Amino acid sequence: MAAESDILDELYAALDGDPKSVYLHERLLEVWAELGDKDMTTGFATTLQRLDPKNEIAAQYLGQKSKSKTKHVSNQPNPKTSKASRPWTHPDFAESSNSQPIKNLSAQEKDLSDGYTILKLEAQMLQVELAAVLSHLSTSDSDDQEVLPTLQAISEGRVGSVVPMEQPMSVRSRAREIAESPSEASSLIIEDFEAIIRWAACQDPPLLPDAIRERLVKRKTLLEAAIPDSMTKDTTAALRHIERAYLEKTYVNSETMLGDDISEIPKENFFVSEDNYAWDMDELAQAITANDGVMRNPLSKQLFTESDIKQILAHPLGQRLKPMQLKQSQLKKGIRPSTIQWVSKVGKIMLEDQSVDIAPSRKVMDEFLAYVATLPKAEQETIKSLKIPGVDSTSKQPFDYTIGESIRDAVANTTCLHKVGDFLSQAAVYLKKQ
């Protein structure tokens, strides 16, 4: 009785989501007939005939009720009354406690969802019927007995535990597929990694996220060995997407710079730097542009690694940063040794200046500005625009500054002279290495 009651609850739950389903009405009609409830059987047969006037099952029960197979259950308790014993009326579309309706499905997705529900229901009914048949047999085939746990697993939604999952495509076959369609490399690699996820989820017991990630990293390594080096960026991006979408990957930041959740970043914009910060590439490119193209993490203030910089510049949204990078690279080559000596001299005097009127610092800054005015335009542009990385000696916080900006701020008294002197000393060391 408990099994029939469970089946009824499942059928009513499914019917709430699809009240005009002929198939579900047929199954409910059969279950009530099996339980021997003539009123419910007649009610469902009548409703079924309205939905499908030519339905043979409805016609059979309405025309031959006396011949239908019934069970006398007068001495047995009624099944669950929450939905099973209610007389048939049009559903109120309230959510069932056993299932949550999925909204906004495409037609194909809805067919798949409905088919999955039907598969579970049919497995449950078949399990009940087979168990009843086997209980009346003096001897039964062991194969028949083994079917019961399989049907139970399917009815409970554990299809993967009894239906073997096809092994993922071989690396060689996948690499050949990518080579034949290089323009679709990114989507094919994501598809390959998703196949690994599906396979792992169907194992018994299912693999844990760390074990799945380990398999994905190995798969990525093997795949990279079989495809051109230029596609390495696609495998890296695909792994990042899979980790976020399926493996509950956590990052240093939980939101983008504009306050959006990391999960809301569009797949094509998603980027993770080596320091485990997640980025919307559109936001990151804007932040780097605002800093004159300096490849510095806007959140941690640390410079990006060489690998990160290559990936940022290779990204479609990061390609607009290339001219800035080229300009900064060219500016580094535009400083002559005598200018570097001047920068070092100014920094040293400003650092050591303890006078009340800071006259030594003002004098050396005026001399430096007069010297800069004599330089070629290209070198003046370098003094003005080249971003040089520095570290605040007090807070240890990294920052970027140009020599021109630092002198201007010191003259205007908007920045501490000793801080400017410290930066200029660091700048001289940096320029000597270029």
N, C-alpha and C positions, 0 to 999 in steps of 0.2 A: 504493500500500500504506500509506503514512504516513497518508493521509486516512482509510482504513478503520480503522486502528489508533486514530486520534484519536476517531473516532465510537464505537468500542467502549469506550474509556475513559470517554467522556461518558455512554454508556448505562449502563455498570456503576456509575458514580458516582451517577447518578439512581436506579438500582435499589436501591442501598444505602439510600436514603432512603424508597423505596416498594417493598419486595420483592414485593408482591402485584399490582403494576401489570400488567394484561394488555397494555396498549399497549406498555410497555417490553419485555416478553417477545417480543411480535410483532416489534418492530424488531430485537432481538438475533438472533432466529431468522432473519430475512431477511438480516442482515449476514453471519452465519456461513454461510448457504446460498450467498451471493454469493461468499464466500471459498473455498467448496468443501470445508469441513470437515464431513464427514458425521456424525462422532460428536457434535460440538457442536450441529449442526443437529437431530439426533435427540433429544439431551438436552433442548434448549430446547422442541422440539415436544411432548415427553412432559410436561414441567413445565407448559407452557402449557395442555395438554389437562386436566391436573389442576385448574388454576385456573379454566378455562372449558371444560367438557366438550363444548360445542357449537361451539367455535371452529373456523371453517372453515379458517383458515390452518394450524393445527396438524394438522387432519385431512388437508389437502392434502399436507403434507410427510411425514406418517407413512404415508400410503397410496400416495403416488406419488413416493417419493424418487428413483427412477431417472429421472423426467421433470423433476425440479427443475433449474433453471438453476444450473450450477456452473462454477467456474474451476479448471483444473489448476494448482496452485501448488506442485508438488513441488520445483521448482527455485528457489522464492522463499523468502526468510527469513520466519519466523513473525512475526506482529505482536507488539507489546509484551507481555511475559509477566507484567507485574505483576498484571494482572487479566484481560486479554483471553484468555490461553491456559489459564486455570484451568478445570477441569471444573466444571459447575454444582453448587453446593451452596447451602444456605440461608446468606444473608449473616450475617457476625458483627457487622454494624452499626458497623464501624470507620469513622472519618471518612475520606473520600476526600481526596487531596491536591489535587484539582481543585475541590472544592466543600465548603462548610461548611454543615451542616444548620441551618436556622433553627427555633428552638424556640418553643413557645407561640403558634403562629399560629392565628387563627380559621379556620373552615372556608372562608370566602371568600378569606382571604389565602393559605391553602394551595392552593386551586384556582388562584389567580393565579400563585403561585410555581411550581407544577407545570406549568401551561400555558406559562409563560415558558421553562422548561427544555425542554419538548417542542417549542416553536417553534424554539429554537436547534438542537435535534437534527434536526428535519425540514429546516430550511434547510441544514444541513451535508450531510445525505444527498442532498438535491435538487441541491446544488452538485456533489457527486461524480458523480451520475448524469448531470446535464446536461453536465458537462465531458467525460465519457466518450462521450456521444452526439455532441457537437460535434466531438470528435477524429476520429470516423469519417466525418464529412461533408466532402465536397470543398469545398463552399461553405456558409457559414452566415450567417444574418441578423445584422446588426450589433446588433440589439435583443437577440438571444439572448446575444451576447457581453457586452453591458452588464449582463445579469441576474446574471452570475457574481459580480462585486464586491459587488452588492447582497446576494446570498445569503450571501457570506462575512461581510459586516458584521453581518447578522442572527445568523449562527451564532456570532459572537464577542461578541454582546451589545450591539453598537452600533446598536440599532434606531433610535434617534433620529436617527442620521446619514443614514438612507435613507428613513425615514418622516416626512414633514413634520409638525411639531408645530403644532397649531391655535393661532392667535394668541389671546392673552388677551382676555377680554370687554372691550368698549369701556367707558371711564369712565362715559359717560352711561347705558349699560345697567346697569352695576353700581350706580350711584347710584340708579337707579330701583328696582332690586331691594332695596336697603337701605331706601329710603323706604317700600316696601310691607311690609317686615318689620323695623321699627325695633328690636324686641326681640331680633332676631338680628344686629344690626349688627356686633357684635364678631366673631362667627364668620364672617360674610360678608366682612368686610374681611380677615381672616386668610386665608380661602379665595382672595380676589383676589390677595393678595401671594404665596401659594403657587403660584398659576398663573403668575406672573411668574418664580418660581424654576424651575419645570418647563420653561417656555419657554426660559429662559436656559441651562439644562443641556443642552438638545437642539440648541443651536446648534453649528456646526462651524467653528472649535473652540469648546468651551463657554466662556461668559463667566467671567471671574475674579471673586472675591468683591467687590472694590472696584467693578467695573463693574456688577455686579448690585445692589449697595447704592445706587449712583448712580441706577439705573433705578427702584428702589423708592422712593427719596426723591422723584423726579419724579412717580411714580405717586401717592404720598401727597399731594403738593401739589395735583395735579389733582383727586384724589378729594375732598379737603377743600373745594375750591372748589365742588363740586357737591352737597355734603351739608350739613345744618345744623351750625352752629358747635358745638352741644352734643355732636356726635359726634367732635370733634377728639381727645378723650381716647382714643377707640376706635382711631383710626388710629395714634396715638402708641404705644399699648400693643401693637397688632398688629405694628408695625415692630420694636419691642423683642423680641417673641417670635420673629419671623422671623430677626432678626440672631443671636439666641442659638441657635436650633434649626438653622439652615442655613448661616450665614455665618461661623461660628467667631469670633464677636465676643469680644474680651477686655475685661476690666474692671479697675479699680484693685484691687479685692479678688477673690481667687479662691474665697473661702469666705464663707458667711454668718456672722453674729455667733455662732451656735451651732456653727460648724464644719462645716456641710453644704456640699457642693460646689454651686457656682452652678447647674450643670446639673440639680440635683435639686430646685430650687425649683418648686413647682407653678405652672403657667401662670397660674392665676387670682390667685396671690400675687406674681407677678414684677413688680418695679418697678426702673427705672434712673433715678437722679437726674442732673441736668445735669452734675455733676462726675464722671460715669461710674462711680459706685458702684452695684453690683447689690444689691437687697434682697429679702428675704422680707417682704412687707408686714405679716405677723403679728408677726414679730420687731421690725420697725421701729416699729410702733405701740406695742408693749410698752416699747421703749426710750424713746420720746418721752413716754409716760405716766409712766415712772419719773422723768423730768426735768420733771415738772409741766407737760407740754404745750409746752415750748420746742422750736421747730422747728430743731433743731441736728443736723447729721450726727454720729451717735454715734461714728463711726470717725475722721473728719478733724477733728471739733470745730468745723467751720465751719457757719454758719447756712445752711439751705436757701434756694434762690432763691424768689422769689414764685411762679414757675411750678411749681416742685416742690411748694411748700406747697399750692397749689390742687389739684394732682393727688393728693397724699397725702390731703387732706381729702375729695376726691371718691371715693376708692377705698372700696369697702364695708368693708374692714378698718380704714380710717382715719377713718371717720365718727364713731367713738367719741371722737376727739380734739377734735371741734368744741366741745363744752361747755368744755373746758379753754382752747381758743383764745379763746372768747368771754369767759371769766372774766379771762384775762390782758389782753385788750383793754380790758375795763371797768376793771381795776385801774390801767391807765396813766392813766386820766382822773381818778383819785381823789386826786391829790397837789396840794396848794395851794402857791403860790409860796414862802410862808414856810417850809414844810417842806423844799422843795428848797434854800433858803438854809441851813437847819440841816444838811442832808446835806453840802453843800459845805464848811461851816465845820468840821464834824467831820473830814472827809477831809483838809482842809488842815492842821489841828493835828496829826493823827496822822502825816501824812507828814513834818512838820517836827520831830517830837518826837525829840530825841537824848538825853534825860535817862536817867539810870540807873534811876530808880524809875518811869519813864513816868507820872508824876503828871499832867502836862497832858492826856495821852490819856485816862486814867481819869476825870478830872474832867469833860471834855467829853462822854464817853460817858454818864456818869451824868446829866448835864444833858439830853442828847438823849433818854434813856429816860424821864426825868421829863416832858419835853415831849410825847413820843409818848403817854403815858398820858392826856394832856388832849385828845387828838384824837378825833373821831367814830369810831365802830366801823369804818365803811367805809374810812377812811384808815388806821386801824391795821392792817386786813386787807391793805391795799396794801403797807405797810411790811413786813409779815410774809411775804406770799406772792408779790409781783410779782417774777418772774425778770428780771433785768437783765443784758444781755450785757456782758462785760468782757474785757480782754486782759491777761495777765500781762506786766508791763513788762520782766521779766528773760528769761523763756522765750519770750515772744511767743505763748504758747498761749492760745487763746480759752476762755472758761468762762462759766457763768451762776451768778448769786448773787442772793440777796435782801438788802435792807438789814438786815432783822431778823437773818438768819443771820450776816451778816458781823459785826455788833455782838456777837451772842451768842458767836461763835467768838473774837473779840478779848478779850472779858471773861474767857473760859475759858482764854485763852492757848493755844488750839489752832491759831491762825493768826497769822502775823507781823503786828504792828500796822501796819507800813509797807505791807504788801500790802493790808490792809483799808482803810487810808487812801487808797491808790491807787485801789482799787475804788470807794470812796465818791465820790471826785473825778470818776471816769468816770460814776458813776451820776447825779450832779447834772447833768452835761452832757447825758446821755441823756434825763433827765426834762424838762429845759427844752425839748427838741425835740419832745416828745409833745403 
